[in-house]
């Protein structure tokens, strides 16, 4: 077996690079479908105690749901390495999409913060969950801003790290299902306290996964100039 054969054998299959965006899109289906049902409800549904706050002030939710949907689905493809490489004189797909995703991420986070502060608390949402939403929503805004500052300084590694953390917070709405379903199966229905703790754990789990991949990438690129590495 010659060297070329060994190299071809060890090279990852091209399809494997799409596993990450596929998994992220699958995870994002939960908030995307929930948002679609909410929009359908607002377009012709009946007013109930659970949704009255959305009918009373529909603008924030009408901004939040489309922004989150595009941010999560389009953002999943930012983790595909070939899409980060542009041709000479032409912007990469990653860069073009980023110009859309950063404003959408800010819209999603800021509209979510607005709803958390000004909407009446629904059943099972208490002060603890409100505080967590304010903390993580504000962190998402801060991460996107820091990512924008980093890319303006051509520090693409820092840009990638901050934007990965922001996306992890956004997609945690899908992680909630992964965390909550075992709890319901093993313990039973959630209470106000357990719901807040489970949702908080979902955000932390998403961020922990993001930090794991950030650490792995830092190890893989050790010794390279940080500003010279392309964004992920």
C-alpha positions as CSV (number, residue, x, y, z in Angstrom):
1,X,0.0,0.0,0.0
2,X,1.6,3.3,-1.1
3,X,1.5,6.7,0.7
4,X,-1.3,8.1,-1.5
5,X,-3.5,5.1,-0.6
6,X,-2.9,5.6,3.1
7,X,-3.7,9.3,2.8
8,X,-7.0,8.6,1.0
9,X,-7.8,6.0,3.6
10,X,-7.3,8.4,6.5
11,X,-9.0,11.3,4.9
12,X,-12.5,11.9,6.5
13,X,-15.4,11.2,4.3
14,X,-16.8,14.4,2.7
15,X,-20.3,13.6,4.1
16,X,-19.0,13.7,7.7
17,X,-18.5,17.4,7.5
18,X,-22.3,17.8,7.3
19,X,-23.0,15.8,10.4
20,X,-22.6,18.8,12.7
21,X,-25.0,21.1,10.8
22,X,-27.5,18.2,10.4
23,X,-27.4,17.6,14.2
24,X,-27.8,21.3,15.0
25,X,-30.7,21.7,12.6
26,X,-32.3,18.6,14.1
27,X,-31.9,20.1,17.6
28,X,-33.3,23.4,16.4
29,X,-36.5,21.8,15.1
30,X,-38.0,22.1,18.5
31,X,-37.9,25.9,18.8
32,X,-38.6,26.3,15.1
33,X,-41.7,24.1,15.2
34,X,-42.9,25.7,18.5
35,X,-42.4,29.1,16.9
36,X,-44.3,28.1,13.8
37,X,-47.3,26.9,15.9
38,X,-47.2,30.2,17.8
39,X,-47.3,32.2,14.6
40,X,-50.2,30.1,13.3
41,X,-52.0,30.7,16.6
42,X,-51.5,34.5,16.4
43,X,-52.7,34.5,12.8
44,X,-56.1,33.0,13.5
45,X,-56.3,31.3,16.9
46,X,-58.4,31.9,19.9
47,X,-57.2,34.0,22.8
48,X,-56.5,32.0,25.9
49,X,-54.9,32.7,29.3
50,X,-51.7,31.1,28.0
51,X,-51.4,33.3,24.8
52,X,-53.2,36.5,25.8
53,X,-49.9,38.3,26.3
54,X,-48.9,37.6,22.7
55,X,-52.1,39.0,21.4
56,X,-51.8,42.1,23.6
57,X,-48.4,42.9,22.3
58,X,-47.6,40.8,19.2
59,X,-44.7,42.8,17.7
60,X,-41.9,41.3,19.9
61,X,-42.9,37.7,19.2
62,X,-43.4,38.4,15.5
63,X,-39.8,39.6,15.5
64,X,-38.4,36.9,17.8
65,X,-39.7,33.8,16.0
66,X,-38.5,34.5,12.4
67,X,-35.2,35.9,13.7
68,X,-34.6,32.8,15.9
69,X,-35.7,30.4,13.1
70,X,-33.3,31.8,10.5
71,X,-30.5,32.3,13.0
72,X,-30.6,28.7,14.1
73,X,-31.0,27.0,10.7
74,X,-28.7,29.3,8.7
75,X,-26.2,29.4,11.6
76,X,-25.8,25.7,11.6
77,X,-24.0,25.9,8.3
78,X,-21.4,28.3,9.7
79,X,-19.7,25.2,11.3
80,X,-19.0,23.6,7.8
81,X,-15.3,24.1,7.1
82,X,-15.4,24.3,3.3
83,X,-18.0,27.1,3.5
84,X,-15.5,29.2,5.4
85,X,-13.0,29.3,2.5
86,X,-13.7,32.0,-0.1
87,X,-12.1,32.4,-3.5
88,X,-9.5,35.2,-4.1
89,X,-11.3,38.5,-4.4
90,X,-14.7,37.0,-3.3
91,X,-16.3,36.8,0.1
92,X,-16.9,33.3,1.4
93,X,-20.3,32.0,2.1
94,X,-19.5,32.1,5.8
95,X,-18.8,35.8,5.6
96,X,-21.9,36.6,3.6
97,X,-24.1,34.6,5.9
98,X,-22.4,36.2,9.0
99,X,-23.6,39.6,7.9
100,X,-27.1,38.3,8.1
101,X,-26.7,36.2,11.2
102,X,-25.2,38.7,13.6
103,X,-28.1,41.2,13.3
104,X,-30.6,38.3,13.5
105,X,-29.0,37.0,16.6
106,X,-29.2,40.4,18.2
107,X,-32.9,40.7,17.2
108,X,-33.6,37.3,18.6
109,X,-31.8,38.0,21.9
110,X,-33.1,41.5,22.4
111,X,-36.7,40.6,21.5
112,X,-36.5,37.7,23.9
113,X,-35.2,40.0,26.7
114,X,-38.1,42.4,26.0
115,X,-40.7,39.6,26.3
116,X,-39.1,38.3,29.5
117,X,-39.3,41.8,31.1
118,X,-42.6,43.1,29.8
119,X,-44.8,40.1,29.3
120,X,-46.8,38.6,32.1
121,X,-45.2,35.5,33.5
122,X,-46.9,32.4,32.2
123,X,-47.8,29.4,34.5
124,X,-44.7,27.7,35.9
125,X,-42.5,30.7,35.1
126,X,-41.2,32.3,38.2
127,X,-38.6,34.9,39.3
128,X,-35.7,32.4,39.1
129,X,-36.5,31.5,35.4
130,X,-36.9,35.2,34.6
131,X,-33.5,36.0,36.1
132,X,-31.9,33.1,34.1
133,X,-33.5,34.4,30.9
134,X,-32.1,37.9,31.6
135,X,-28.6,36.5,32.3
136,X,-28.3,34.2,29.3
137,X,-30.1,36.6,27.0
138,X,-27.8,39.4,27.9
139,X,-24.8,37.0,27.5
140,X,-25.9,36.2,24.0
141,X,-26.0,39.9,23.1
142,X,-22.6,40.4,24.6
143,X,-21.1,37.4,22.8
144,X,-22.4,38.6,19.4
145,X,-21.0,42.1,20.1
146,X,-17.6,40.7,21.2
147,X,-17.6,38.4,18.1
148,X,-18.2,41.4,15.9
149,X,-15.5,43.4,17.5
150,X,-13.1,40.5,17.1
151,X,-13.7,40.0,13.4
152,X,-13.3,43.8,12.9
153,X,-9.9,43.4,14.4
154,X,-9.2,40.3,12.1
155,X,-8.9,38.1,15.2
156,X,-10.9,35.2,13.6
157,X,-10.3,32.7,16.3
158,X,-11.8,34.9,19.0
159,X,-14.6,35.8,16.6
160,X,-15.3,32.1,16.2
161,X,-15.3,31.4,19.9
162,X,-17.7,34.2,20.8
163,X,-20.1,33.4,18.0
164,X,-20.1,29.7,18.9
165,X,-21.0,30.7,22.5
166,X,-23.8,32.9,21.2
167,X,-25.2,30.2,19.0
168,X,-25.0,27.7,21.9
169,X,-27.3,29.9,24.0
170,X,-29.7,30.3,21.1
171,X,-30.0,26.6,20.4
172,X,-30.5,25.7,24.0
173,X,-34.2,25.9,23.4
174,X,-33.8,22.6,21.7
175,X,-31.5,21.2,24.4
176,X,-34.3,21.8,26.9
177,X,-36.2,18.8,25.4
178,X,-33.1,16.6,25.8
179,X,-32.8,17.6,29.4
180,X,-36.5,17.7,30.4
181,X,-37.8,14.5,28.9
182,X,-35.7,12.2,31.0
183,X,-36.7,14.2,34.1
184,X,-40.4,13.9,33.3
185,X,-40.0,10.1,32.6
186,X,-38.1,9.4,35.8
187,X,-39.4,12.0,38.2
188,X,-42.7,13.3,36.9
189,X,-44.2,16.7,35.9
190,X,-42.0,19.8,36.4
191,X,-42.7,22.4,39.0
192,X,-41.8,26.1,38.9
193,X,-38.4,25.4,40.6
194,X,-37.5,22.2,38.6
195,X,-38.5,23.9,35.3
196,X,-36.2,26.8,36.0
197,X,-33.3,24.5,37.0
198,X,-33.8,22.3,34.0
199,X,-33.9,25.2,31.6
200,X,-30.8,26.7,33.3
201,X,-29.1,23.3,33.0
202,X,-29.9,23.3,29.2
203,X,-28.1,26.6,28.7
204,X,-25.1,25.4,30.7
205,X,-25.0,22.1,28.8
206,X,-25.1,23.9,25.4
207,X,-22.3,26.2,26.5
208,X,-20.3,23.3,27.9
209,X,-20.5,21.5,24.5
210,X,-19.4,24.8,22.8
211,X,-16.5,25.2,25.1
212,X,-15.4,21.6,24.5
213,X,-15.2,22.1,20.8
214,X,-13.6,25.5,21.3
215,X,-10.9,23.8,23.4
216,X,-10.4,21.1,20.8
217,X,-10.0,23.6,18.0
218,X,-7.5,25.6,20.1
219,X,-5.4,22.5,20.6
220,X,-5.6,21.7,16.9
221,X,-4.4,25.2,15.9
222,X,-1.8,25.5,18.7
223,X,1.3,27.3,17.4
224,X,-0.5,29.2,14.6
225,X,-1.0,33.0,14.7
226,X,-4.5,33.5,16.1
227,X,-5.4,36.2,13.7
228,X,-4.5,34.1,10.7
229,X,-6.9,31.3,11.4
230,X,-10.1,31.4,9.5
231,X,-13.4,31.7,11.4
232,X,-15.5,28.7,12.3
